[in-house]
Amino acid sequence: MSQNVKDDNISTKYRNLGKFCGLSHQSVQLLLSSSGTRLETSQAGLAVKILYQGSNRNLVNEVNFLRWISFIESEIRHYNTGSTSFCNSLKYLENHLGSTDFLSGGSVKAEDIFLATYLEERGIERRKYPQVSSWIERSLSGYTSPQSNQRKSKDNSSGGKKSKSGSEAKKMKPLKILCLHGYRQSGPTFRAKLGSFRKFAGKFADLTFITAPNKISDEEYGWWFSSKQCSFDAHQESDCEDGFEDSLRLISETFEKEGPFHGILSFSQGASLGASLCALQEQGKLPYSFHFSIIVAGFVSRNVRHKEIFRLLQQTSQGQVKTPSLHVFGSTDKVIEREMSEDLLQYFSDPERSEHEGGHFLPASGQTKQDLTAFLQKMQLLHQ
């Protein structure tokens, strides 16, 4: 058993989570005993590892679980019981649980089991938080109720200050993401447009912005042209792809000089290119590799050669892109209509999607922000 994994942890929050996910105590012990990386020695990483081995996984449950794991990591774990920050987080939970029986709706989920057990370990004063107390009782019915004395003793001895010792204080290694702009944009203009996104994404990733090699006018560039007049129309059926090979070469050189990159974030025409890169990688036709893709306002290019890339993809053993992907698009987008982005999904295995009510842009608030945050956190946890 790894020294970073204590047996009392296994017997409480991890064992309860494993039970909910359909894993035996022995299976949980085997999973945790293989720990040794920063991913696996963090509480979030261990919990995600157990969840992903479970038999009742689905996309919605994963996203919700990661959202609440993020809450534990950012709002609870580093604060000692009784501190102002810890109590403020419990007040938030108290208010949230005043309108719902469980964290993510009307039935108990993995996040309820894990967080309720975790709070029991911490030894909260239940009488101060009746909604939280009732939720803990509902969530842990039939599960092990942990002893909190040891945790309380540690908290009291540290005087209510933040605890940032040992492996729990290690920062997660940031992801490296290559960003591909849209048509008539550039690396700097795309970076400027994503100012709000960069503020929260910067917690998880370092972003590298490059400019397409095909100039249209000052500060306007494209990844390829669909006509010999050096113009581009996403709706145009065409055998012209002028500049496409130059773009592939630029991306390959960027991976060689500035990579490796964990993932690619792409927008509009860049997202069509990004989707093609995913398909080419699946066919083993790229000299580099990446582990995930965020595709914003994406579509299948109507260029003859580009459509052939996806036809050949369907002839592979899997028939779809296995690389994890998040697809973001707007229901009122007039540049790349929602139907075009939805059509792209068929070429991806288990794609995550986030549809917003806006147009041709990447939102940095609301549900889309939550979806992006959960996806980035999941990728960060998986690629330490």
N, C-alpha and C positions, 0 to 999 in steps of 0.2 A: 504493500500500500504506500502511495506517495506520502511523503512527510507533509505535503501541502494540503492533504485531505484528511481532516480529523474524523474519527469514528462517530463522534456525537453528531456531526453534521450529516453523515450518511444516515444515521438513525432517525433524523427528523425531516428537514426540508427536502433533502435529496431523495430519501426513501419514500416520503409521501408523494413527491412528484413522480417518481418512478412507478409507484403503485397506480396513480391516476393514469399514467401513460401505458399501463399494461405490462410493466417490467417487474420481474421478481427482484427481491432484495439482493440476491446473488448477482443478477445481471447488472444492477446499479453499482455494486461493489466492483465488478469487473471493469465497468466503464470508467469509474473514478480511479481505479488502481493504475490505469494506463495513462493518467495525467502526467504532465511534465512540461507542457508548453505554457506560455502566458495565457493563451486562450483557456486552457483547461484548469489553470489554477486560479482563475477569477470566478467569483460566484456566478456571474452572468454566463460565462463560457461553460461552466459545468452544467448549469440548468438547461441551456440551449442544447448541449450535447445529449442530455437525457431526453429532452423533448423530441429531438430528431430521430431518436431510436424507437420512439413509441409507435403504437399501431393506429392511433386515432388522429394523425396529422391531417391538417388541411390548411390552405393558404390563409383564410380569415383567422383561424385560431393562432397560426404562427405570428401574424402581424400583431394581433392583440397581445399575445404573450410577450413579444419583444417590446411592445409599448410599455407594459408594466414592469418588465425587467429594467428598462431604461429609467423608469421612475424610482425603482429601488436604488440603482447605481448613482443617480444624480441627486436624489432628494432625501435618501434615508441612510444608506449604508455607511457613509463616512461621518455621520453625526451620532453622538452617543445619546442613549436614552435619557430624556429629561432636558436635553439642550433645546434652545429656542427653535433652531432649524428643524430638529426632529419633531417637536410638537406642532410646528406649522404644517409639516407634511401630514401628520395624523389629522389635523383639522381639515385639510383638503380631502382626505379619505372620508372623514366623517360627513362632510357636505356631499361628496359624490355618492356615498352609500345611502344617503337620505332619500334618493329617488330611484334606486335600483337595488335588487337583492344581491347581485354579484357584480364584480368589477366590469365585466363586458356584456352584461345583459341579464336574462332571466334564469340562467342555469350555471352551475359551477363549472369552471374551466381550470386549466393548468395554472394560470396566473393566480387564481384564488387560493389554490392549494399551496403554492410556493410562498406567496406573500403572507398569507395567514399564518403559516407555520413559522416563517421568518420572524414575524412580529411577536409570536408567542415565545420564541427563543430570546427576543430582546426584552421581554417582560414589561409590556406597557401597562399603564394604570387604566384598566378597563372601565372603571366607573366614570372616568372623564370623557370616554368616547363610546356611548351606548350603541351607536350605529355600527361602529367598527367591531365592538364586542359581539354583537348579534351576528354580524357577518362571519366572524371567526368561528363561532359556534356552528353556523350553517355549513361553512366550507369544510370544516374538519370533522364533521360527523362521520364516524367510521374510520378515521385516520388517527395516527399517533399524535398525541398532544405532548409536545416537547417540554422539558424542564428548562426554565429560564434562569435558575439561580446562578449558574456559572457565568452566563452572559451579563447578568445584573452586577455581579461582583466585579467583573472587568470594567464595566462602565463606571461604577462608583469609584474605583481606584484611580481612574484617569481624570476625575474631577469634571466630567461633562464637556471636555474639549474634544475637538476632532481627533479621530484616530487614523493615522496614515502610515502605519508601520508594516513592514514585511511585504509579502507578495500582493496584499490587497491594495497597496499604495502605487503599484506600478501602473503607468499610463499605457493605454493601448497604442500600438503602433499605427500611425495614420495610413489610410489607403492612399494609393497614387492613382489618379484618374486623369485620362486624356480627354480633352473636351473638343468636340467638333462643332463648329458654328453652322448657322443656316446660310442660305443663298443671299448674296448682297450684304454679308456681314464680314467681320474679320475676327481674329483672336481677341484683340483689345476691345472691340465693340461688344462682342459676345460676353466677355468678362464683365464689362460695365453693366450690361443688361441683367446679369445674374448676381448683382450686388447683394440683394436680400437672401438669395439662396446660399451664397458663399458664407454669409454670417453664421448660419446654422450648420451647413455642410462642412465648414472648416473644423468642426469638432471631431469629425471622422476622417477627413480626407484632405490631401494636398492636390490642388487642381492645376493642370497644365493646359494652357490654351495655345493652340497653333492656328495659323492663318492658311487657308487654302491657296494653292499655287496659281490659280487662274484669275487674273485681275479683270474686273469689269469696269471700275472707275476708282477714283480716290476712295480708299477705305472700304471698298466693296469687292468681294471675291466670291468665287464659287468653286465647288468640287468637280464639276464637269458641266458641259453645255449640251443641251438637247437639240440644238440646231447649229448649222454652220455660220450663222450670224452672231455667234457668241452670246446666245441667250438661253434661258432655261424655263421650261414650263413643266411642272410636276404632272400635269394631265396629258402631256403630249406623248403619243406612241412614236418612237424614234429609234433609228439605228445609229444615231450620232451620240458619241460619248467623249467628245473632245475634252482633253484635260483629265480624264478619269485615271489613266495610267500614271500621270504625274502626281495625282493625289495619293494613289496607292504607294508610290515610291516615297513621297514625303512622310507618310505615316510610318512606313517601315523604317526609314532613317530616324524618325523621332523615337521609336521604340528602341532602336539600337543605341542612340546617343543619350537619351534622357530616361529610358525605361529601366527595368520593366515596369509596366503599369498593371495594376490589379483589374482595372475596368475602364470602360469608355462611356462618357456622357455625350450624347449627340442630339442635335436639334434640327428639325425640318429636313432640308436637303442633306445636311450632315447626318441626320438620323437615318435617312434612307441608305447612305453610305455605311453607317454604323451597323445597320441590319445586314447589309451585304457582307460586311466583315465577319459578323457572327456566322453567317452561312458558309463563307469560305473557310473559316476556322474549323467548322464542323467537318468539312471535306478534306482537312489537312492541307490546305492550299496557301497557308500564310507562314512566313518565316519567323513569326513571333506568336505569342499567346496572351490571352487575357481571361479573367475569371468571371466577369459579369458585365452587363450592359444596361444603361439607363437610356431609353429611347423616347424622346419627346417629340410629338407630332411626326411620328415616323410613317413610312409608307414603302411599298414595293415599287422601285423605279420601273417605269414603263419602257425603259430602254430594252431593246431586244436581247443584248448580251446579259444585262442585269437580271432579266426575267429567267434567263437560262441558268443563272446561278442558283435560283430557288427551285427550278425544275430538277436540277441535278441533286440538290439537297434532299428532295423527296425520294430519290433513288438510293440514298445511303441506308445503312442498316437501321438507323433510328428514324430517319425520315424527317426529323425536326432538329432544331437547335437545342442542345441540352444546357448550354451556358445560361445561368440564371439571368433573368431580365425583368426590368420594370418598365412598363409602357405607360407614358403619360400623354393624355390628349384632351382637347376641349370639345365639349358638345356643340359649341357655336363657332368653331374654327371655320373660317371661310377660305383659308389658304390651302390647308390640308384637311379636308373634311373628315369628320369622325369615322365615316365608313372606310376611308382609305387606311386609317390607323388600325381599325378593327380587322381589316382584311389581312394585315401583316401578322396578327396574332397566331394564325393557323400554322405558321412555320416555326413556332417556338413551343417547346415542351414545358408545360406548367408556367406560362408567363404570368407575372403579376401585372395588374393594370390599375391605373388611377385616373379616373375620368373627372374632370372639373367642368364647371359651368361657363368657363371663359372661352377665349378665342385662341389665337396663335401665339402662345407664350408659355413660360414655365412658372406657375404660381409658387409663391414662397410662404403661403399661409394656409390655414384651414386644413381640410382632410388631406390635400396633396402634400403639404408639409409633413404631416404625420406619416403618410405613406413613404415619402422619401427618407425621412429620418429612420423609420423602422427598417427599410431596405438597406440603407447605408450601415446601420448598426449591425444588422445580420451579416453583411458582407465583411465588416471589420472583425467581427467575432470569428468568422470562419477562415480568415486569411491572415492570422497572426504568425 
